[in-house]
Amino acid sequence: RYEQRQDFAVVNQPFFRNTLLPLDSNGKPDMSFFAADCFHFSVRGYAEMAMALWNNMLEPVGEKQTYNNFTHDRSKLKCPNPEKPFLSTQRNSGFGNSDLSLEKTESSVPYWAVIVTAVAGILVGSL
């Protein structure tokens, strides 16, 4: 939707996709990253997520880290590169005119096949 815009971009930041539960020295979940309800993050957990999000925004599309290692190490915070002092988008990562466009493509399944399959499924399910 926004791919052709020069002044706006939407970029998926996958830093939480493959994240594992942080463990303490005993191999048990490190509860210092979680609030009292054991579901939401604590201040420490939100700090880790903020650092991971910031780092993801600076990484080029296609090279973004898909996990967070929960080290609570401020030295892992990245700074903008002097050659690219901006947030990475699909366009400035080199995919601006590539085949990664999200244009509509012709469906390989005819619309009537979906209707016939749905009706057949209802009939079989009711039997």
C-alpha positions as CSV (number, residue, x, y, z in Angstrom):
1,R,0.0,0.0,0.0
2,Y,2.8,2.4,0.8
3,E,5.5,0.9,-1.3
4,Q,5.6,3.8,-3.9
5,R,5.6,6.6,-1.3
6,Q,8.7,8.6,-0.9
7,D,7.7,10.1,2.5
8,F,6.4,7.1,4.4
9,A,7.2,3.4,4.9
10,V,5.9,0.4,6.8
11,V,8.5,-2.2,7.7
12,N,8.1,-5.4,9.6
13,Q,10.5,-5.6,12.6
14,P,10.9,-9.3,13.3
15,F,13.1,-9.0,16.5
16,F,10.6,-11.1,18.6
17,R,9.8,-13.8,16.0
18,N,12.3,-16.5,17.4
19,T,12.9,-15.2,20.9
20,L,13.2,-17.7,23.7
21,L,12.2,-17.3,27.3
22,P,15.1,-15.7,29.2
23,L,16.7,-18.1,31.7
24,D,18.5,-17.5,35.0
25,S,21.7,-19.2,36.1
26,N,19.7,-22.2,37.3
27,G,18.1,-22.8,33.9
28,K,14.7,-21.5,35.2
29,P,12.8,-18.6,33.7
30,D,14.3,-15.3,34.7
31,M,11.4,-13.5,36.3
32,S,13.3,-10.2,36.5
33,F,12.2,-9.6,32.9
34,F,8.5,-10.0,33.8
35,A,5.9,-8.1,35.8
36,A,4.1,-9.5,38.8
37,D,1.4,-11.0,36.6
38,C,4.1,-13.2,34.9
39,F,2.7,-12.2,31.4
40,H,3.7,-8.5,30.8
41,F,7.3,-7.3,30.8
42,S,9.0,-5.5,33.7
43,V,11.0,-2.3,33.2
44,R,14.0,-4.6,32.5
45,G,12.0,-6.6,29.9
46,Y,10.7,-3.4,28.2
47,A,14.3,-2.1,28.0
48,E,15.4,-5.3,26.2
49,M,12.5,-5.0,23.8
50,A,13.2,-1.3,23.1
51,M,16.9,-2.1,22.3
52,A,15.9,-5.0,20.0
53,L,13.4,-2.8,18.2
54,W,15.9,0.0,17.8
55,N,18.5,-2.3,16.4
56,N,16.0,-3.9,14.1
57,M,15.0,-0.5,12.7
58,L,18.7,0.2,11.8
59,E,19.2,-3.2,10.1
60,P,18.6,-3.5,6.4
61,V,15.5,-5.3,5.2
62,G,16.5,-8.9,4.6
63,E,19.2,-8.8,7.3
64,K,17.1,-8.1,10.4
65,Q,17.7,-10.1,13.5
66,T,14.7,-12.3,14.4
67,Y,15.4,-12.9,18.1
68,N,16.2,-11.1,21.3
69,N,18.9,-12.7,23.6
70,F,17.9,-10.9,26.8
71,T,21.4,-10.1,27.9
72,H,20.7,-6.7,29.5
73,D,23.9,-5.5,27.9
74,R,23.7,-1.9,26.8
75,S,26.8,-2.4,24.5
76,K,24.6,-4.3,22.0
77,L,22.7,-1.1,21.2
78,K,23.6,-0.2,17.6
79,C,24.3,3.3,16.3
80,P,23.4,4.6,12.9
81,N,26.0,4.0,10.2
82,P,27.6,7.2,9.0
83,E,27.0,6.0,5.3
84,K,23.3,5.3,6.1
85,P,22.2,7.6,8.9
86,F,18.6,6.7,8.6
87,L,16.1,3.9,9.5
88,S,16.1,1.0,7.1
89,T,13.2,0.5,4.8
90,Q,12.5,-1.8,1.8
91,R,13.4,1.0,-0.6
92,N,16.7,2.2,1.0
93,S,17.7,-1.5,1.6
94,G,17.9,-2.0,-2.2
95,F,14.5,-3.5,-2.8
96,G,12.8,-0.4,-4.2
97,N,12.4,-1.7,-7.8
98,S,12.7,-5.4,-7.2
99,D,10.3,-8.3,-7.5
100,L,9.4,-7.9,-3.8
101,S,6.5,-5.7,-4.8
102,L,3.1,-6.5,-3.2
103,E,1.1,-6.0,-6.3
104,K,-2.1,-8.1,-6.7
105,T,-1.5,-11.2,-8.7
106,E,-4.0,-13.4,-10.6
107,S,-5.3,-16.2,-8.4
108,S,-4.5,-19.7,-9.6
109,V,-7.8,-21.0,-8.2
110,P,-11.0,-19.9,-9.9
111,Y,-13.5,-18.2,-7.5
112,W,-16.2,-20.8,-8.3
113,A,-13.9,-23.7,-7.0
114,V,-13.9,-22.1,-3.6
115,I,-17.7,-21.9,-3.5
116,V,-18.1,-25.5,-4.7
117,T,-15.6,-26.7,-2.1
118,A,-17.3,-24.8,0.7
119,V,-20.7,-26.2,-0.2
120,A,-19.3,-29.8,-0.5
121,G,-17.7,-29.4,2.9
122,I,-20.9,-28.3,4.5
123,L,-22.8,-31.2,2.9
124,V,-20.2,-33.8,4.0
125,G,-20.0,-32.3,7.5
126,S,-23.8,-32.4,7.9
127,L,-23.9,-36.1,6.9
